[in-house]
Amino acid sequence: MMRSERAVQTVKKTLWKNAEDKHLALSHCRTTPLEGLHLSPAQILMGRRPHTKLPVKISLLVPKPSSFHEVKRHFDMEKTKLTFCHDGVE
């Protein structure tokens, strides 16, 4: 299954489980760190952890921009892995 399909499936499942508060469900999806990068999509976009209903240390909410090169390198490596898996070993 492609990553985009998996992401859509995850969001749909989250929205279905949290039918009462869809905004909170989407907030949880946006603030969950990505595997291997340890940054959430919201952190990459805003440069800081967004406020959530979960308790968090105040020091973690201070803006700390992530390295653009680190994020780009992570996504390039993921793309290379997916291409290798898709094309197969020749």
C-alpha distances in whole Angstrom, upper triangle without the diagonal:
4,7,8,7,7,10,11,10,12,15,16,16,18,20,21,22,24,26,29,28,25,27,27,23,22,24,23,19,21,23,21,21,18,17,19,21,23,23,22,21,24,26,25,26,29,30,31,30,30,32,30,32,31,34,34,37,38,38,34,35,37,35,34,32,29,30,28,28,26,23,23,23,20,18,19,18,15,15,16,14,11,13,15,12,11,15,15,19,22
4,5,5,6,9,10,11,12,14,16,17,18,20,21,23,24,26,29,28,25,25,26,22,21,23,22,18,19,21,19,19,16,16,18,19,21,21,20,18,22,24,22,23,27,28,29,28,28,30,29,31,31,33,33,35,37,36,33,33,35,33,31,29,27,27,25,25,23,20,20,20,17,15,16,16,12,12,14,13,9,11,14,11,10,14,15,19,22
4,5,5,6,9,10,10,12,14,15,16,18,20,21,22,24,27,25,22,23,23,20,18,20,18,15,16,18,16,15,12,12,15,16,17,17,16,15,18,20,18,20,23,24,25,24,24,27,26,28,27,30,29,32,33,33,29,29,31,29,28,26,23,23,22,22,20,17,17,18,15,12,14,14,10,11,14,12,9,12,15,13,12,16,17,21,23
4,5,5,6,9,10,11,12,14,15,17,18,20,21,22,25,24,20,21,21,18,16,18,18,14,15,17,16,16,14,15,17,17,19,18,16,14,18,20,18,19,22,24,25,24,24,26,25,27,27,30,30,32,33,33,29,29,31,29,28,26,23,24,22,23,22,18,18,19,17,14,16,17,13,12,16,15,12,14,17,16,15,18,20,23,26
4,5,5,6,9,10,11,12,14,15,16,18,20,21,24,23,20,21,22,18,17,19,18,15,16,19,18,18,16,17,19,20,21,21,19,17,20,22,21,22,25,27,27,26,26,28,26,28,28,31,31,34,35,35,31,31,33,32,31,29,27,28,26,26,25,22,22,23,20,17,19,19,16,15,18,17,14,16,19,17,15,19,21,24,27
4,5,5,6,9,10,10,12,14,15,16,18,20,23,22,19,20,20,16,15,18,16,13,15,17,15,16,13,14,17,18,19,19,17,16,19,21,20,21,24,25,26,24,24,26,24,26,25,28,28,31,33,33,29,29,31,30,29,28,25,26,25,26,24,21,21,22,19,16,19,19,15,15,18,17,14,17,19,16,16,20,21,24,27
4,5,5,6,9,10,11,12,14,15,17,18,21,19,16,17,17,14,12,14,13,10,11,14,12,13,11,13,16,16,17,16,14,12,15,18,17,18,21,22,22,21,20,23,21,23,23,26,26,29,30,30,26,26,28,27,26,25,23,24,23,24,22,19,19,21,18,15,18,19,15,16,19,18,15,18,21,19,18,22,23,26,29
4,5,5,6,9,10,11,12,14,15,16,19,18,15,16,17,13,12,15,14,11,13,16,15,16,15,17,20,20,20,19,16,15,17,20,20,20,22,24,25,23,22,24,22,24,24,27,28,31,32,32,29,28,30,29,29,27,26,27,25,27,25,22,22,24,21,18,21,22,18,18,22,21,18,21,23,21,20,24,25,29,32
4,6,5,6,9,10,10,12,14,15,19,18,15,17,17,14,13,16,15,12,14,17,15,17,16,17,20,21,21,21,18,17,19,22,22,22,25,27,27,24,24,25,23,24,24,28,28,31,33,33,30,29,32,31,31,30,28,29,28,29,27,24,25,26,23,21,23,23,20,20,23,21,19,22,24,21,21,24,26,29,32
4,6,5,6,9,10,11,12,14,17,16,13,15,14,11,10,13,11,8,12,14,12,14,13,14,18,19,18,18,15,15,17,19,20,20,23,24,24,21,21,22,19,20,20,24,24,28,29,30,26,26,29,28,28,27,25,27,26,28,25,22,23,25,21,20,23,23,19,20,23,21,19,23,24,22,22,26,27,30,33
4,5,5,6,8,10,10,12,15,13,10,12,12,8,7,11,10,7,10,13,12,14,14,16,20,20,19,18,15,14,15,18,19,19,21,23,22,20,19,20,18,19,19,23,24,27,28,29,26,25,28,27,27,26,25,27,26,28,26,22,24,25,22,20,24,24,21,22,25,24,21,24,27,25,24,28,29,33,36
4,5,5,6,9,10,10,14,13,10,13,13,10,10,13,13,11,13,16,15,18,18,20,23,23,23,22,18,17,19,22,23,22,24,26,26,23,22,23,20,21,22,26,27,30,31,33,29,28,31,30,31,30,29,31,29,31,29,26,27,29,26,24,27,27,23,24,27,26,23,26,29,26,26,29,31,34,37
4,5,5,6,9,10,13,13,11,14,14,10,11,14,12,11,14,16,15,18,18,19,23,23,22,22,19,19,20,23,24,24,26,27,26,24,22,23,20,20,21,24,26,29,31,32,29,28,31,31,31,31,29,31,31,32,30,27,28,30,26,25,28,28,24,25,28,26,24,27,29,27,26,30,31,34,37
4,5,5,6,9,11,10,9,11,10,6,8,10,9,8,12,13,12,16,16,18,22,22,21,20,16,16,17,20,21,21,23,25,23,21,19,19,16,16,17,21,22,26,27,29,25,25,28,28,29,28,27,30,29,31,29,26,27,29,26,24,28,28,24,26,29,27,25,28,30,28,28,32,33,36,39
4,5,5,6,9,8,6,9,9,6,7,11,10,10,13,15,15,18,19,21,25,24,23,22,18,18,18,21,23,22,23,26,25,22,20,20,17,17,19,22,24,27,29,30,27,26,29,29,30,30,29,31,31,33,31,27,29,31,28,26,30,30,27,28,31,30,27,30,33,31,30,34,35,38,41
4,6,5,9,10,9,12,12,9,11,14,13,13,16,18,18,21,22,23,27,27,26,25,22,21,22,25,26,26,27,29,28,25,23,23,20,20,21,25,26,30,32,33,30,29,33,32,33,33,32,35,34,36,34,31,32,34,30,29,32,32,29,30,33,31,29,32,34,31,31,35,36,39,42
4,6,9,10,9,12,11,9,11,14,12,13,16,17,16,20,21,22,26,26,25,24,21,21,22,24,26,26,27,29,27,24,22,22,18,17,18,22,24,28,30,32,28,28,31,32,33,33,32,34,34,36,34,31,33,34,31,29,33,33,29,31,34,32,30,33,35,32,32,36,37,40,43
4,6,6,6,9,8,6,9,11,11,12,15,16,16,20,21,23,27,27,25,24,20,20,20,23,25,24,25,27,25,22,20,19,16,15,16,20,22,26,27,29,27,26,29,29,31,31,31,33,33,35,33,30,32,34,31,30,33,33,30,32,35,33,31,35,37,34,34,38,39,42,45
4,6,6,10,10,9,11,14,14,14,17,19,19,23,24,26,30,30,28,26,23,23,22,25,27,26,27,29,28,25,22,21,18,17,19,23,25,29,30,32,30,28,32,32,33,33,33,36,35,38,36,33,35,36,33,32,35,36,32,34,37,35,33,36,39,36,36,40,41,44,47
4,6,9,9,9,12,14,14,16,18,19,20,24,26,28,31,31,29,27,24,23,23,26,28,27,27,29,27,24,21,20,17,16,18,22,24,28,29,31,29,27,31,31,33,34,33,37,36,39,37,34,36,38,35,34,37,38,35,36,39,38,36,39,41,39,39,43,44,47,50
4,6,6,7,9,10,11,13,15,16,17,21,23,26,29,28,26,24,21,20,19,22,24,23,23,26,24,21,18,16,14,13,15,19,21,25,25,28,25,24,27,27,29,30,30,33,33,36,34,31,33,35,32,31,35,35,32,34,37,36,34,37,40,38,38,41,43,46,49
4,5,5,6,9,10,11,12,14,16,19,21,24,27,26,24,22,19,18,17,20,22,21,21,24,23,20,17,17,14,14,17,20,22,25,26,28,25,24,27,26,28,28,28,31,30,33,32,28,30,33,30,28,32,33,30,31,34,33,31,34,37,35,34,38,40,43,46
4,5,5,6,9,10,11,12,14,18,20,23,26,24,23,20,17,16,14,18,20,18,18,21,19,17,14,13,11,12,15,18,20,23,23,25,22,20,23,23,25,25,25,28,28,31,30,26,28,31,28,27,31,32,29,30,34,33,31,34,37,35,35,38,40,43,46
4,5,5,6,9,10,10,12,16,18,21,24,23,21,19,15,15,14,17,19,18,18,20,18,15,12,11,9,9,11,15,17,20,21,23,20,18,22,22,24,24,25,28,28,31,29,26,28,30,28,27,31,31,28,30,33,32,31,34,36,35,35,39,40,43,46
4,5,5,7,9,10,11,15,16,19,22,22,20,18,15,14,14,17,19,18,19,21,19,16,14,14,11,11,13,17,18,22,23,25,21,20,24,24,25,25,25,28,27,30,28,25,27,29,26,25,29,29,26,28,31,30,28,31,34,32,32,35,37,40,43
4,5,5,6,9,10,13,15,18,21,20,18,16,13,12,11,15,16,15,16,19,17,15,13,13,11,13,14,18,19,22,22,24,21,19,22,22,23,23,22,25,24,27,25,22,24,26,24,22,26,27,24,25,29,28,26,29,32,30,30,34,35,38,41
4,5,5,6,9,12,14,17,20,19,17,14,11,10,9,12,14,14,14,16,14,12,9,10,8,10,11,15,15,18,19,20,17,16,19,18,20,20,20,23,23,26,24,21,23,26,23,22,26,27,24,26,29,29,27,30,33,31,32,35,37,39,42
4,5,5,6,10,12,15,18,17,15,13,10,11,10,12,15,15,15,17,15,12,10,11,8,10,10,13,14,18,19,20,17,16,19,19,20,21,20,23,23,26,23,21,23,25,22,21,25,25,23,25,28,27,26,29,31,30,30,34,35,37,41
4,6,6,9,10,13,16,15,14,12,9,9,9,12,14,14,15,17,16,13,12,13,11,13,13,17,17,20,21,22,19,18,21,20,21,20,19,22,22,24,22,18,21,22,19,18,22,23,20,21,25,24,22,26,28,26,27,30,31,34,37
4,6,8,10,13,16,14,13,10,6,6,6,9,10,10,11,13,12,10,9,11,11,13,14,17,16,19,19,20,16,15,18,17,18,17,16,19,18,21,19,16,18,21,18,17,21,22,19,21,24,24,23,26,28,27,27,31,32,35,38
4,6,9,12,15,13,11,8,5,7,6,7,10,11,11,12,10,8,7,9,8,11,11,13,13,15,16,17,13,12,15,15,15,16,15,18,18,21,19,16,19,21,18,18,22,22,20,22,25,25,24,27,29,28,29,32,33,36,39
4,7,9,12,11,9,8,5,8,9,10,11,13,14,14,13,10,11,12,11,13,12,14,14,16,18,18,15,15,18,17,17,17,16,18,19,21,18,16,19,20,16,17,20,20,18,20,23,22,22,25,27,26,27,30,31,33,36
4,6,9,7,5,5,4,7,9,9,10,12,14,13,12,10,12,14,13,16,14,16,15,17,18,18,14,15,17,16,15,15,13,15,16,18,15,12,16,16,13,14,18,17,15,18,21,20,20,23,24,24,25,28,29,31,34
4,6,6,6,6,6,7,10,10,10,13,15,15,15,13,15,18,17,19,18,20,18,20,22,21,17,18,20,18,17,16,13,15,15,16,13,11,13,14,10,11,14,14,12,14,17,16,16,19,21,20,21,24,25,27,30
4,6,6,8,9,11,14,14,13,16,18,18,18,16,18,21,20,22,20,22,20,22,24,23,19,20,22,21,19,19,15,16,17,17,14,12,14,14,10,11,14,13,10,14,16,14,15,18,19,18,20,23,23,25,28
4,6,9,11,13,16,14,14,17,19,18,18,17,20,22,22,24,22,23,21,22,24,22,19,21,22,21,18,18,14,14,15,15,11,10,13,11,8,10,13,11,10,13,15,13,15,18,18,18,20,23,23,24,27
4,5,8,10,13,11,10,14,16,14,14,14,17,20,20,23,21,22,20,20,22,20,16,18,19,17,15,14,10,11,12,12,8,7,10,10,7,9,12,11,11,14,16,15,16,19,20,20,22,25,25,26,30
4,7,10,12,10,10,14,15,13,12,12,14,17,17,20,17,18,16,17,18,17,13,15,16,16,14,13,11,12,14,15,11,10,14,14,11,13,16,15,14,17,19,18,20,23,23,23,25,28,28,30,33
4,7,8,6,7,10,11,10,9,9,12,15,15,18,17,18,15,16,17,16,12,13,14,13,11,11,8,11,12,14,11,9,12,13,11,12,16,16,15,18,20,20,20,23,25,24,26,29,30,31,34
4,5,5,6,9,10,10,9,8,10,13,13,16,15,17,15,17,17,17,13,13,15,14,13,12,11,13,14,16,14,11,14,16,13,13,17,17,16,18,21,21,21,24,25,25,26,29,30,32,35
4,5,5,6,9,10,10,10,10,14,14,17,17,19,18,20,20,19,16,15,16,14,14,13,11,14,13,15,14,11,13,15,13,12,16,17,15,17,20,20,20,23,25,25,25,28,30,32,35
4,5,5,6,8,8,7,7,10,11,15,15,17,16,17,17,17,14,12,14,12,13,12,11,14,14,17,16,13,16,18,16,16,19,21,19,21,24,24,24,26,29,28,29,32,33,36,39
4,5,5,5,5,5,7,11,13,16,16,17,14,15,15,14,11,10,11,9,9,8,8,11,12,15,13,11,14,16,15,15,19,20,19,21,24,24,24,27,29,29,30,32,34,36,38
4,6,6,8,9,11,15,16,20,19,21,18,19,19,17,14,13,14,11,10,8,7,9,9,12,11,8,11,13,12,12,15,17,16,18,21,21,22,24,26,27,27,30,31,33,36
4,6,8,10,10,14,16,20,20,21,19,20,19,19,16,14,14,11,12,9,9,12,11,14,14,11,13,16,15,15,18,20,19,20,23,24,24,26,28,29,29,31,33,35,38
4,6,8,8,12,14,18,18,19,17,18,16,16,13,11,11,8,9,8,9,12,12,16,16,13,16,19,18,18,21,23,22,23,26,27,27,29,32,32,33,35,37,39,42
4,7,9,13,15,19,19,19,16,16,15,14,11,10,9,6,6,4,6,9,10,14,13,12,15,17,17,17,20,22,21,23,26,27,27,29,31,32,33,35,37,38,41
4,6,9,12,16,15,15,13,13,11,10,8,6,6,4,6,7,8,12,14,17,16,14,18,20,18,19,23,24,23,25,28,28,29,31,33,33,34,37,38,40,43
4,7,9,12,12,12,10,11,10,10,7,5,8,8,9,10,11,15,16,19,17,16,19,21,19,20,23,24,23,26,28,28,28,31,33,33,34,37,38,40,43
4,6,10,11,12,10,12,11,12,9,7,10,10,12,13,14,18,19,22,20,18,21,24,22,22,26,27,25,27,30,30,30,33,35,34,35,38,40,42,45
4,7,8,9,8,11,10,12,10,7,11,12,14,16,17,21,22,25,24,22,25,27,25,25,29,30,28,30,33,33,33,36,38,37,38,41,42,45,48
4,5,8,8,12,12,14,12,10,14,15,17,19,20,23,24,27,25,23,26,28,26,26,30,30,28,30,33,33,32,35,37,36,37,41,42,44,47
4,6,9,12,13,16,14,13,17,18,21,22,23,27,28,31,28,26,30,31,29,29,33,33,31,33,36,35,35,38,40,38,39,43,44,46,49
4,6,10,12,14,12,12,16,18,20,22,22,26,27,30,27,25,29,30,27,28,32,31,29,32,35,34,33,37,38,37,38,42,42,44,48
4,7,9,12,11,11,15,17,19,22,22,26,28,30,28,26,30,31,28,29,33,33,31,34,37,35,36,39,40,39,41,44,44,46,50
4,6,8,7,8,11,14,15,18,19,22,25,27,25,24,27,28,26,27,31,31,29,32,35,34,34,38,39,38,40,43,43,45,48
4,5,6,7,10,13,14,18,19,22,25,27,24,24,28,29,27,28,32,31,31,34,36,35,36,39,40,40,41,44,45,46,50
4,5,5,7,11,13,16,18,21,24,27,25,24,28,29,27,29,32,32,32,35,37,36,37,40,42,41,43,46,46,48,51
4,5,6,9,10,14,16,19,22,24,22,22,26,27,25,27,30,30,30,33,35,35,36,39,40,40,42,44,45,46,49
4,6,8,9,12,13,16,19,21,19,19,23,24,22,24,27,27,27,30,32,31,32,35,36,36,38,41,41,43,46
4,6,9,11,13,17,19,22,20,19,23,25,23,24,28,28,28,30,33,33,33,36,38,38,39,42,43,44,47
4,6,10,12,16,18,21,20,19,23,24,23,25,28,29,29,31,33,33,34,37,38,39,40,43,44,45,48
4,6,9,13,15,18,17,16,20,22,21,22,25,26,26,28,31,31,32,34,36,37,38,40,41,43,46
4,6,9,12,15,14,14,17,19,18,20,22,23,24,26,28,29,30,32,34,34,36,38,39,40,43
4,7,9,12,11,11,14,16,16,17,20,21,22,23,25,26,27,29,31,32,33,35,37,38,41
4,6,9,8,8,11,12,12,14,16,17,18,20,22,23,24,26,28,29,30,32,33,34,37
4,5,5,6,9,10,11,13,14,16,17,19,20,21,23,24,26,27,29,30,32,33,35
4,5,5,6,8,10,11,12,14,16,16,18,20,21,22,24,26,27,28,30,31,33
4,5,5,6,8,10,10,12,14,15,16,18,20,21,22,24,25,26,28,29,31
4,6,5,6,9,10,11,12,14,15,17,19,20,21,23,24,26,27,27,30
4,5,5,6,9,10,11,12,14,16,17,18,20,21,23,24,26,27,29
4,5,5,6,9,10,10,12,14,15,16,18,20,21,22,24,25,27
4,6,5,6,9,10,10,12,14,15,16,18,20,21,22,23,25
4,5,5,6,9,10,11,12,14,15,17,18,20,21,22,25
4,5,5,6,9,10,10,12,14,15,16,18,20,21,24
4,5,5,6,9,10,10,12,14,15,16,18,19,21
4,5,5,6,9,10,10,12,14,15,16,17,20
4,5,5,6,9,10,11,12,14,15,17,20
4,5,5,6,9,10,10,12,14,16,18
4,5,5,6,9,10,10,12,13,15
4,5,5,6,8,10,10,12,15
4,5,5,6,8,10,12,15
4,5,5,6,8,11,13
4,5,5,6,7,10
4,6,5,8,11
4,6,9,11
4,7,8
4,6
4
